[in-house]
Amino acid sequence: MTFDVGIGKCRSVKSDSVDVWVDGSIVRRLAPETKWQRDGISVLQVPAKLCSARHPLAEGAEVFLDTALITASSVGKLDVDGSGEFAKARLSLLVPVVDTEVTPPPSRKASWR
């Protein structure tokens, strides 16, 4: 199953990467140990090849990643406080875990004592 994940507002598009303004929910997923400041200052750089073909890239528009393209080794760069200092971020942390195999709850047998 493949789907797209929205990650924030496009700040700029380059030939090989996209800069995205991200909010606290994205920062907490990528760097839970980091003390996050406020919305509007954190920037995530993602490889353009991971962006969804179903949603065109445009400055000011929402950026969507195609979950089928994200692997365990997919990385981006995160600037938490807007200082221009980027650190590696594992993009696989943005993909929710979907359990495709549904296990039925254990049955409860009626007690007829």
Secondary structure, DSSP 8 states (H G I E B T S, - for coil): ---EEEEEEEEEE-SSEEEEEE-HHHHHHH-TTS----TTSEEEEEEGGGB-SSS---TTSEEEEEGGG--TT-EEEEESSSSS--EEEEGGGGS-----S------------
